[in-house]
Amino acid sequence: MILRIDVKPGSAQEFEAVWRKMAGTVSLRPENLDQWLLRGTEDDTAYFVVTDWTDEASFREFEHSAEHLGHRAALAPFRRGGWMETTQVAEHVTGTR
C-alpha cells in the first residue's frame, strides 16, 4: 500500500512524531510486515507511507478498524491532501551488496 500525505507547511516534525508513534502500534500486528515513511525531495510537504502486509484482506481489515480510524483522526490536523493506492509486487530484484 502506498499513501501520499500532503502535510501543512510547518507541521513536518509534529507529523513525523505522531506517525512514528502510530507505526509502533501497527507493527505489533503480525499481518504488517514493514512500514516506511518517505519525505519528498522536490516538495518537503509531501510524505509517502509504504506498508507491506501479508495480503490485501489483512490490510483492508486494518483499514476499517477502530485503531486505524483513530490514527487517521490523529493525523488529520497535519493533512491538507493526498491519495492512496494498493499495489502488488510485479518484480523484486535484490541488490548484490
Order of alpha helices (4+ residues) and beta strands (2+ residues): beta-alpha-beta-beta-alpha-alpha-beta
